[in-house]
Amino acid sequence: RMTMMVINTQKNLPNFVLNKDEGILEYLYNVNSYNDIKIDGYPDFSNRFYLSGQNGFAIKELFTEELIRFFESNLYYHVESSSKGLLIMNRERLASVEELKRLIDFGNRLKQIIEEETYAGIEI
């Protein structure tokens, strides 16, 4: 049992996985042809997070400065994207009420940033 949040978005997103550390997940994603993506000009982000996916160009287009700063300044969450939306989770257990409130707030703010960026003319 674990708590996850699924967010449907207005636009199709590139498939990506964002995790706070490299390790066994990195190995599993590399097996699936997901490559570690480094964002130029953001070495702290690239060192703190493992960002992977198949379409590096589309993922880099999505990860604007605003989105990168959002991830850098919030609690760590595991985020996966598909063309249908986002999956967000923190720990492999049920969340407490406080953790659930933080997850919902994080997800709502993330959705707002992503949808603002997609409507600002960025084609994803």
C-alpha positions as CSV (number, residue, x, y, z in Angstrom):
1,R,0.0,0.0,0.0
2,M,1.2,3.5,-0.8
3,T,-0.1,6.9,-1.6
4,M,0.2,8.3,-5.1
5,M,-1.3,11.3,-6.9
6,V,-2.3,11.2,-10.6
7,I,-2.7,14.4,-12.4
8,N,-4.3,14.7,-15.8
9,T,-3.0,17.6,-17.9
10,Q,-4.4,19.6,-20.8
11,K,-1.5,18.8,-23.1
12,N,0.4,15.7,-24.0
13,L,3.7,15.6,-22.0
14,P,6.9,13.7,-23.0
15,N,7.5,10.6,-21.0
16,F,10.0,11.2,-18.2
17,V,11.0,10.0,-14.8
18,L,12.3,12.4,-12.1
19,N,13.8,10.9,-9.0
20,K,16.0,12.4,-6.3
21,D,18.8,9.9,-6.5
22,E,20.4,7.5,-8.9
23,G,20.7,3.9,-8.0
24,I,18.5,0.8,-8.8
25,L,15.9,3.0,-10.4
26,E,18.6,4.4,-12.8
27,Y,19.4,0.8,-13.8
28,L,15.8,-0.1,-14.4
29,Y,15.1,3.0,-16.5
30,N,18.3,2.5,-18.5
31,V,17.1,-1.0,-19.3
32,N,14.0,0.6,-20.8
33,S,16.1,2.9,-23.0
34,Y,15.7,5.9,-20.7
35,N,18.8,8.1,-20.7
36,D,19.9,10.4,-17.9
37,I,19.2,14.0,-19.1
38,K,21.4,16.8,-17.8
39,I,19.9,20.3,-18.1
40,D,22.5,22.8,-19.3
41,G,23.1,25.7,-17.0
42,Y,21.6,23.9,-14.0
43,P,24.3,21.8,-12.5
44,D,22.8,21.7,-9.0
45,F,19.5,20.3,-10.4
46,S,21.4,17.8,-12.5
47,N,23.4,16.7,-9.5
48,R,20.4,16.4,-7.1
49,F,17.9,14.8,-9.5
50,Y,18.0,11.9,-11.9
51,L,15.9,13.0,-14.9
52,S,15.5,10.4,-17.6
53,G,13.4,9.8,-20.6
54,Q,13.6,8.8,-24.3
55,N,12.9,12.2,-25.9
56,G,15.6,14.4,-24.4
57,F,14.8,17.4,-26.6
58,A,11.1,17.5,-25.6
59,I,12.0,16.9,-21.9
60,K,14.5,19.8,-22.0
61,E,11.8,22.0,-23.6
62,L,9.4,21.2,-20.7
63,F,12.0,21.8,-18.0
64,T,12.1,25.5,-18.0
65,E,13.8,27.6,-15.4
66,E,10.5,28.0,-13.5
67,L,9.9,24.2,-13.4
68,I,13.5,23.5,-12.4
69,R,13.4,26.1,-9.6
70,F,10.1,24.6,-8.5
71,F,11.7,21.1,-8.1
72,E,14.8,22.5,-6.4
73,S,12.8,24.4,-3.8
74,N,10.3,21.8,-2.7
75,L,10.3,18.4,-1.0
76,Y,11.6,15.5,-3.1
77,Y,8.9,13.5,-4.9
78,H,9.2,10.8,-7.4
79,V,7.5,12.1,-10.6
80,E,6.7,10.1,-13.7
81,S,5.1,11.5,-16.8
82,S,3.2,9.9,-19.7
83,S,1.3,11.6,-22.5
84,K,-1.8,11.4,-20.3
85,G,-0.4,13.2,-17.2
86,L,1.7,12.8,-14.1
87,L,2.2,10.3,-11.3
88,I,3.6,11.7,-8.1
89,M,4.6,9.7,-5.0
90,N,6.9,10.1,-2.1
91,R,7.3,7.0,0.1
92,E,6.3,3.4,-0.3
93,R,3.7,3.5,2.4
94,L,0.4,5.3,3.1
95,A,0.8,9.0,3.7
96,S,-0.3,10.7,6.9
97,V,-2.8,13.5,6.7
98,E,-0.1,16.1,6.8
99,E,1.9,14.3,4.1
100,L,-1.2,14.0,2.0
101,K,-1.9,17.8,2.2
102,R,1.7,18.5,1.2
103,L,1.4,16.1,-1.8
104,I,-1.8,17.7,-3.0
105,D,-0.4,21.2,-2.7
106,F,2.8,20.1,-4.5
107,G,0.7,18.4,-7.3
108,N,-1.6,21.4,-7.8
109,R,1.3,23.8,-8.0
110,L,3.2,21.5,-10.4
111,K,0.2,21.2,-12.7
112,Q,-0.3,25.0,-12.7
113,I,3.4,25.5,-13.8
114,I,3.3,22.9,-16.5
115,E,0.0,24.1,-17.9
116,E,1.1,27.7,-17.9
117,E,4.3,26.7,-19.8
118,T,2.4,24.7,-22.3
119,Y,0.0,27.5,-23.0
120,A,2.8,30.0,-23.2
121,G,3.6,28.7,-26.7
122,I,5.9,25.8,-25.9
123,E,5.1,22.8,-28.0
124,I,5.5,19.6,-26.1
